[in-house]
Amino acid sequence: MHKGSCLCGAVQFEVSGGVAGVSVCHCSQCCKQSGHLWASGFVPDAALTITREGGVCGVFGAFLFWRKPGQGTTSFSLGSLDGPTGLKLQKHIFVADQGDYYDISDGLVQEQ
């Protein structure tokens, strides 16, 4: 079980079960929404419970979740998790959109 929240705590959530797809996204959508890269994992929709509020934080506008319609899973921000997670990055995705101001040099898989 993982617990997480936005900065002010207005949005809180819990994730049960195994987390899949632990990755860093370099796509322009994630970069524009988060201000840089977006590290996330995903779980089946039923494994994510919003325990306080929902959606996007109304105070600071935190970008915590992403869902592709019809996929049955929800991605969540790794940076919003509380405490040690025990999770390890598996890959980088959408690296073709990578900004020109940084390098990816951790040796993980890079998907275009």
C-alpha positions as CSV (number, residue, x, y, z in Angstrom):
1,M,0.0,0.0,0.0
2,H,1.3,3.4,-0.9
3,K,-0.2,6.7,0.2
4,G,0.2,10.1,-1.5
5,S,-1.0,13.6,-1.6
6,C,-0.6,17.0,-3.2
7,L,1.6,19.6,-1.5
8,C,-1.2,21.1,0.6
9,G,-2.9,17.8,1.4
10,A,-6.2,18.8,-0.3
11,V,-6.0,15.7,-2.5
12,Q,-5.0,12.4,-0.9
13,F,-4.9,8.9,-2.3
14,E,-4.0,5.3,-1.7
15,V,-2.6,2.8,-4.1
16,S,-3.0,-1.0,-3.4
17,G,-1.3,-3.9,-5.1
18,G,1.7,-3.9,-7.4
19,V,2.7,-0.7,-9.2
20,A,3.6,-1.2,-12.9
21,G,5.3,1.0,-15.6
22,V,7.5,2.9,-13.2
23,S,9.0,5.4,-15.6
24,V,10.0,9.0,-16.4
25,C,8.0,10.6,-19.2
26,H,9.7,13.2,-21.5
27,C,6.6,14.0,-23.7
28,S,5.7,17.6,-24.2
29,Q,2.3,17.1,-22.5
30,C,3.8,15.9,-19.2
31,C,6.5,18.5,-19.3
32,K,4.0,21.3,-19.8
33,Q,1.7,20.0,-17.1
34,S,4.4,19.3,-14.5
35,G,7.0,21.9,-15.4
36,H,9.6,19.3,-16.3
37,L,9.7,15.5,-16.4
38,W,6.9,13.4,-14.9
39,A,7.8,10.2,-13.0
40,S,4.9,7.9,-12.6
41,G,3.7,4.4,-12.1
42,F,0.3,2.9,-12.8
43,V,-2.2,0.5,-11.3
44,P,-5.6,-0.8,-12.3
45,D,-8.3,1.8,-11.7
46,A,-9.8,-0.3,-8.9
47,A,-6.4,-0.2,-7.0
48,L,-6.5,3.6,-6.7
49,T,-8.6,5.3,-4.1
50,I,-9.0,9.0,-3.7
51,T,-9.3,9.4,0.1
52,R,-9.7,13.2,0.1
53,E,-11.1,15.5,-2.7
54,G,-10.1,14.3,-6.2
55,G,-8.9,15.4,-9.5
56,V,-6.5,18.4,-9.5
57,C,-5.5,20.3,-6.3
58,G,-7.5,23.5,-6.2
59,V,-4.9,25.3,-4.2
60,F,-1.6,24.7,-6.0
61,G,-2.9,22.9,-9.1
62,A,-0.9,19.7,-8.6
63,F,-0.8,17.3,-11.5
64,L,-1.2,13.9,-9.7
65,F,-3.0,11.6,-12.1
66,W,-3.2,10.6,-15.8
67,R,-5.7,8.2,-17.4
68,K,-5.9,7.0,-21.0
69,P,-9.6,6.3,-21.7
70,G,-10.5,2.7,-22.1
71,Q,-7.2,1.4,-20.7
72,G,-8.5,0.5,-17.2
73,T,-5.5,1.9,-15.5
74,T,-4.5,5.2,-13.8
75,S,-1.0,6.6,-13.7
76,F,0.0,8.6,-10.6
77,S,2.9,10.9,-9.7
78,L,5.7,9.1,-7.9
79,G,6.8,12.5,-6.4
80,S,3.4,12.7,-4.6
81,L,4.0,9.4,-2.6
82,D,4.7,9.6,1.1
83,G,7.8,8.0,2.6
84,P,10.0,5.4,1.2
85,T,8.3,3.6,-1.8
86,G,10.6,0.7,-2.5
87,L,9.9,1.4,-6.2
88,K,12.7,1.7,-8.8
89,L,12.6,3.4,-12.2
90,Q,12.4,1.0,-15.1
91,K,12.6,3.2,-18.2
92,H,12.3,6.5,-19.9
93,I,9.4,7.1,-22.3
94,F,8.8,9.5,-25.2
95,V,12.5,10.4,-25.2
96,A,12.1,11.8,-28.8
97,D,10.5,14.8,-27.1
98,Q,13.4,15.2,-24.6
99,G,14.4,18.8,-23.9
100,D,17.8,20.0,-25.1
101,Y,18.9,21.2,-21.7
102,Y,19.5,17.8,-20.0
103,D,21.0,14.3,-20.7
104,I,19.6,10.9,-19.9
105,S,22.5,9.0,-18.6
106,D,21.3,6.5,-16.0
107,G,21.5,3.5,-18.4
108,L,17.7,2.7,-18.2
109,V,15.7,1.6,-21.3
110,Q,14.7,4.6,-23.5
111,E,11.6,4.3,-25.6
112,Q,10.9,6.8,-28.4
